[in-house]
Amino acid sequence: MRYSPVPVPPPHCLPHPLAVTFRYPEKTGPVNEKNVSVIQKIVVQSPEQVPEGEKRLLKMERKEERSCQPHTHIFFLKTHKTASSTIMNILFRFGESHNLTFALPANYQPQLFYPYYFTAYFVEGYTTKTRPKYDIMCHHMRFHLTEVEKVMPKDTFYFTLMRNPVSLMESSFSYYKNVDIFVNAHSLQEYLNNPYNYYNQTSRNSGYGKNLMAFDLGLDQHEPETPKHFKLAQKTIETMFNLVLITEYFDESLILLKDALCWSFDDVLSFPLNSRNDSNRKVLSEETQDKVKTWNQLDWQLYVYFNKSFLGDGRQIWARQDAE
């Protein structure tokens, strides 16, 4: 894995007024059966243990490996509380094994100066004069396509990950309980009963409390909640990203990603990272779930749209696999 060695001065962390650019028309054992993904199970099993349907996947993979070249220029928008750390780990492993260069945050920061809108100068070693070659970018940021395009090659594959806003909000409230917008609410239910008693739109932490996915995607999470705006947001994300994965279909997402990147099953082997025990998860009433959807209406509309699109793409891939 190669990193850019040239330091840059601390960037000016000033938010951009607009983040959206519109572009319309090692296999080893034993295996922990509790945590290993279905994809790893396919790979580590002996041939006689693999079901016929999964054998078709392996057969198709060998055929594809002869007909396409793996993508090595990749941008992953690492969204919060969506199992994105597992995807990031996959990318790190792939990059290291292929000697690729990562666009890392400047000054040894853990994120690309989130929650400020991303600028190219947030990347270690980037300058307008030198413009080093980067292959993969996958740290937390608030997305700004125009600035990302200054850093990444023109043939970069863009993808991200979305999660049901109900479970996302529950996870976000639990994880960020001590930030200013949540700290005075004793429970998520209390927060949602009177959100404006706690939520501060001008807080630098405001993204955690309302439409978190939209915020990460560079959208304005406070835009009017109208069908016209929802459709515009959906089409904008669809235009900017080659693929949107869904947390609730994580194994299926990895297979879609493998297919899109022309990777092997070995490349997308994964174990869950930064995940909570089920005992730490709060069960939300139907009333609270409805309030989450209402409060995070933009996130909900994005999730419904891309969940439907994802399932459609998945059916096409399974149909092609059956045909082959």
C-alpha positions in Angstrom: 0.0 0.0 0.0 1.5 3.3 -1.0 0.7 6.6 0.7 1.4 10.1 -0.4 4.4 11.3 1.7 4.2 15.1 1.0 2.6 17.0 3.9 0.3 20.0 3.3 -0.5 22.9 5.5 -3.7 22.8 7.5 -6.7 23.5 5.2 -9.1 26.2 5.7 -12.2 24.4 7.0 -14.8 26.6 5.5 -18.0 25.0 4.2 -18.9 25.4 0.6 -22.3 26.9 -0.1 -23.2 24.0 -2.5 -22.0 20.5 -2.4 -24.0 19.0 -5.2 -23.0 19.1 -8.8 -25.8 18.2 -11.2 -24.9 16.1 -14.2 -28.1 15.1 -15.8 -29.2 14.1 -19.2 -6.6 -15.1 3.0 -8.7 -18.1 3.1 -7.6 -19.9 6.5 -9.5 -22.0 9.0 -11.2 -22.5 11.3 -13.9 -20.1 10.4 -16.1 -18.3 13.0 -19.5 -19.4 11.7 -21.3 -16.7 13.7 -19.5 -13.8 12.2 -18.4 -14.9 8.7 -20.4 -13.6 5.8 -22.2 -15.8 3.4 -19.6 -14.9 0.7 -16.7 -16.3 2.8 -18.7 -19.5 3.4 -19.0 -20.0 -0.3 -15.2 -19.6 -0.7 -14.0 -21.8 2.2 -16.3 -24.7 1.7 -15.1 -27.7 -0.2 -16.8 -28.3 -3.6 -19.0 -31.1 -2.3 -20.4 -28.8 0.4 -21.3 -26.0 -1.9 -25.0 -25.9 -3.0 -25.7 -25.8 -6.7 -26.8 -22.2 -6.7 -23.6 -21.1 -5.1 -21.6 -23.3 -7.6 -23.2 -21.2 -10.3 -21.8 -18.1 -8.7 -18.3 -19.5 -8.7 -18.6 -20.7 -12.3 -19.8 -17.3 -13.4 -17.0 -15.6 -11.5 -14.3 -17.7 -13.2 -15.9 -16.8 -16.6 -16.0 -13.1 -15.7 -12.4 -13.1 -14.6 -11.4 -14.1 -18.1 -13.5 -11.3 -19.8 -12.9 -8.1 -17.7 -10.2 -6.3 -15.8 -10.6 -5.3 -12.1 -11.4 -1.7 -11.3 -8.5 0.0 -9.4 -9.8 3.6 -9.3 -12.4 3.6 -6.7 -14.3 6.2 -4.6 -16.4 5.0 -1.7 -18.5 7.6 0.2 -18.2 6.2 3.7 -21.6 7.0 5.3 -22.1 7.0 9.0 -23.5 4.1 11.0 -24.2 2.0 7.9 -21.6 -0.9 8.2 -19.3 1.2 6.0 -16.2 0.3 8.1 -16.5 -3.2 6.8 -16.5 -1.9 3.2 -13.5 0.3 4.0 -11.6 -2.6 5.4 -12.2 -4.5 2.1 -10.9 -1.6 0.1 -7.8 -1.3 2.4 -7.0 -5.0 1.9 -7.5 -4.8 -1.9 -5.4 -1.7 -2.2 -2.6 -3.1 -0.2 -2.5 -6.4 -2.1 -2.4 -4.4 -5.4 0.0 -1.7 -4.3 -2.5 1.1 -4.8 -2.3 4.6 -3.5 -4.9 5.9 -1.0 -6.1 9.5 -0.8 -5.6 9.9 3.0 -6.7 12.8 5.2 -4.1 15.5 5.6 -2.3 16.0 8.9 -3.0 12.4 10.1 -6.7 13.2 10.6 -9.0 10.2 11.0 -11.5 11.8 8.6 -11.4 14.2 5.7 -12.3 17.1 8.0 -15.9 16.1 8.4 -18.4 17.7 8.8 -17.1 20.4 6.5 -17.7 20.1 2.7 -14.8 18.2 1.2 -12.1 20.1 -0.7 -9.1 18.6 -2.6 -6.7 20.2 -0.1 -8.0 18.0 2.6 -6.0 15.1 1.0 -2.5 14.4 2.2 0.0 15.5 -0.5 -2.4 17.2 -2.9 -1.4 20.5 -4.5 -2.7 22.1 -7.7 0.9 22.0 -9.0 1.8 18.3 -8.3 -1.6 16.5 -8.2 -0.3 13.1 -7.2 -1.9 10.0 -8.6 -4.5 8.4 -6.2 -6.3 5.2 -6.7 -8.8 4.8 -3.8 -10.5 7.3 -1.5 -12.7 5.9 1.3 -12.6 8.0 4.5 -15.5 9.9 6.0 -16.3 13.2 4.3 -19.1 15.4 3.4 -19.4 14.8 -0.3 -18.5 17.4 -2.9 -18.2 15.9 -6.3 -16.4 18.7 -8.1 -13.6 18.6 -5.4 -13.4 14.8 -5.4 -13.0 14.9 -9.2 -9.9 17.1 -8.7 -8.3 14.2 -6.8 -9.5 11.0 -8.4 -8.9 9.8 -12.0 -11.6 10.3 -14.6 -12.4 6.6 -14.8 -13.1 6.3 -11.1 -16.0 4.0 -9.9 -18.2 5.8 -7.4 -20.3 4.0 -4.9 -21.8 4.4 -1.4 -23.9 2.6 1.2 -27.4 3.4 2.6 -29.3 2.1 5.6 -32.9 2.1 6.7 -33.2 5.5 8.5 -35.1 3.9 11.4 -32.2 1.7 12.5 -29.8 4.4 11.4 -31.4 6.9 13.7 -31.4 4.5 16.6 -27.7 3.7 16.1 -26.8 7.4 15.6 -28.6 8.5 18.8 -26.9 5.7 20.8 -23.4 6.4 19.4 -23.5 10.2 19.5 -25.5 10.5 22.7 -23.1 12.9 24.2 -23.0 15.5 21.4 -24.9 18.7 22.0 -28.0 17.9 19.9 -28.7 14.7 21.8 -27.2 15.1 25.3 -30.3 16.6 27.0 -32.7 14.0 25.6 -33.1 10.9 27.9 -34.2 8.7 25.0 -34.7 8.7 21.3 -38.5 8.7 21.9 -38.1 11.9 24.0 -36.0 13.5 21.3 -38.5 12.7 18.6 -41.5 13.9 20.6 -40.1 17.4 20.6 -37.0 17.5 18.3 -36.7 21.2 18.1 -36.3 21.4 21.9 -32.9 19.7 21.3 -31.9 20.0 17.7 -29.8 23.0 16.7 -29.6 23.5 13.0 -26.5 25.7 13.3 -24.5 23.1 15.4 -21.6 21.5 13.6 -23.1 18.2 14.8 -26.5 18.9 13.2 -25.9 16.2 10.6 -26.1 13.5 13.2 -29.6 14.5 14.3 -31.5 14.8 11.0 -31.2 13.2 7.6 -27.6 11.9 8.3 -27.3 10.1 5.0 -28.4 13.2 3.0 -25.9 15.3 5.0 -23.0 12.9 4.2 -24.0 12.9 0.5 -23.6 16.7 0.5 -27.3 17.5 0.3 -28.9 20.2 2.4 -30.8 18.2 5.1 -33.1 21.2 5.8 -34.4 21.7 2.2 -38.2 21.8 1.8 -39.8 18.4 2.0 -41.7 18.3 -1.3 -42.0 15.5 -3.9 -40.2 17.7 -6.4 -37.2 18.1 -4.1 -37.2 14.4 -3.2 -37.1 13.4 -6.9 -34.3 15.9 -7.6 -32.2 14.5 -4.7 -32.8 10.9 -5.9 -31.8 11.7 -9.5 -28.8 13.7 -8.4 -27.4 10.8 -6.3 -28.2 8.4 -9.1 -26.3 10.5 -11.5 -23.2 10.9 -9.4 -22.8 7.3 -8.1 -22.3 4.2 -10.2 -23.7 2.0 -7.4 -25.7 2.5 -4.2 -25.5 -0.5 -1.8 -28.0 -1.3 1.0 -26.9 -2.3 4.5 -30.0 -4.5 5.0 -28.8 -6.6 2.0 -25.1 -6.5 2.9 -24.1 -9.9 1.5 -26.0 -9.3 -1.6 -24.4 -5.8 -1.8 -21.0 -7.4 -1.7 -21.9 -9.7 -4.6 -23.2 -6.7 -6.6 -20.0 -4.8 -5.8 -17.8 -7.7 -6.8 -19.7 -7.9 -10.1 -19.5 -4.2 -10.8 -15.8 -4.0 -10.0 -14.8 -7.2 -11.8 -13.3 -8.5 -8.5 -13.2 -12.0 -7.2 -15.0 -13.5 -4.2 -11.6 -13.4 -2.3 -11.5 -9.7 -2.8 -14.8 -9.1 -1.0 -14.4 -11.5 1.9 -15.5 -9.7 5.1 -16.1 -9.8 8.8 -18.3 -7.3 10.5 -16.5 -4.3 12.0 -17.6 -1.8 14.6 -21.0 -3.6 15.0 -23.0 -3.6 18.2 -24.3 -6.6 20.1 -28.0 -7.2 19.6 -28.4 -6.7 23.4 -27.4 -3.1 23.0 -30.0 -2.3 20.3 -33.2 -0.6 21.3 -36.5 -1.9 20.0 -38.5 1.0 18.7 -42.3 1.1 18.8 -44.2 1.6 15.6 -45.1 5.1 16.7 -41.4 5.9 17.2 -40.4 4.4 13.9 -43.0 6.5 12.1 -41.6 9.6 13.9 -38.1 8.7 12.7 -39.3 8.5 9.1 -41.1 11.8 9.4 -38.2 13.6 11.0 -35.8 12.1 8.5 -38.1 12.3 5.5 -35.4 13.1 3.0 -33.3 10.1 4.1 -36.4 8.0 4.0 -37.3 9.0 0.5 -33.7 8.3 -0.7 -33.7 4.9 1.1 -37.0 3.8 -0.4 -35.9 4.8 -3.9 -32.5 3.2 -3.8 -33.7 0.1 -2.0 -36.1 -0.5 -4.8 -33.4 0.2 -7.4 -31.0 -2.1 -5.6 -33.5 -5.0 -5.6 -34.1 -4.5 -9.3 -30.4 -4.6 -10.0 -30.0 -7.8 -7.9 -32.8 -9.6 -9.7 -31.1 -8.8 -13.0 -27.8 -10.3 -11.8 -29.4 -13.5 -10.4 -31.3 -13.9 -13.6 -28.1 -13.7 -15.6 -26.4 -16.1 -13.3 -29.2 -18.7 -13.8 -29.0 -18.2 -17.6 -25.3 -19.0 -17.5 
